[in-house]
Amino acid sequence: MRPSALLRIASLAIALPIFSACSDKNDMTAPSSTRTYVQVERLGNPLVSEVFFQKRDHGLANTTAPATDIANGFDVKIKAFTNGFNRGATIANTLAAVLVPDMLMVYPNRAGSTSGWLSWALAAGYGGRNLKDDVVDAGLTAIFGNLLDPNAAVLPGLTSDNISTSTRTYGTTFPYLEAAR
C-alpha cells in the first residue's frame, strides 16, 4: 500500500469518531430518556450520621429521606448516644428535636443577619449555614459542652476538633469565596 493511502486511512480513522459525535440535532431539548438518580449521601446537618449513628446505620441514614427519620428511630439513636455520655435529658431532647428530621432549616421571613447553623432553633434566627461557621466545633460543644444546658458538665477535650477556623475571606456577593490558592 502506498504511503498516501495509509495517510488517508489514518486520517479517516482519526476523524470518524470526531464526526460521528457531531450532530445537527438540537441538544437543548428535553432529554429523550428518563434518568434515575440514586441518593448515596445525605448531609443535612453536620455530625448527625457521623457522631450519633453506628457505622452499620450510615447506609440507612444516607439513602432515606428526612420524612422517614422519626420512623427510622433517629431521634432515639441521638438520645441513646447522649445518654451514653450522661449528658442529661435537656441536651438529649434538644438535639433530637432540632436534628430530626435531619434537614438544614432556613426561615427566609427572619432577619438574614441572624443566619447560622441551628440559629433557627436556638435563637429564633434565619437558620442555614454561614461559610465561616465552624459547625464541627459548634456541634461538639452542643453535645459535650454546656451550650444547651448551663447545668451540664463540660467534657474537656470533646468540645473541639482542634482545627482552627479558616483564614480565608468571604465576599458579600456570589461566588463568596476568594480565588483558589
C-alpha positions, 0 to 999 in steps of 0.5 A: 500500500502506498504511503498516501493511502495509509495517510488517508486511512489514518486520517479517516480513522482519526476523524470518524469518531470526531464526526460521528459525535457531531450532530445537527440535532438540537441538544437543548431539548428535553432529554429523550430518556428518563434518568434515575438518580440514586441518593448515596449521601445525605448531609443535612446537618453536620455530625448527625450520621457521623457522631450519633449513628453506628457505622452499620446505620450510615447506609440507612441514614444516607439513602432515606429521606428526612420524612422517614427519620422519626420512623427510622428511630433517629431521634432515639439513636441521638438520645441513646448516644447522649445518654451514653455520655450522661449528658442529661435529658435537656441536651438529649431532647434538644438535639433530637428535636432540632436534628430530626428530621435531619434537614438544614432549616432556613426561615427566609421571613427572619432577619438574614443577619441572624443566619447560622447553623441551628440559629433557627432553633436556638435563637429564633434566627434565619437558620442555614449555614454561614461559610465561616461557621465552624459547625464541627466545633459548634456541634461538639460543644452542643453535645459535650459542652454546656451550650444547651444546658448551663447545668451540664458538665463540660467534657474537656477535650470533646468540645473541639476538633482542634482545627482552627477556623479558616483564614480565608475571606468571604465576599458579600456577593456570589461566588463568596469565596476568594480565588483558589490558592 
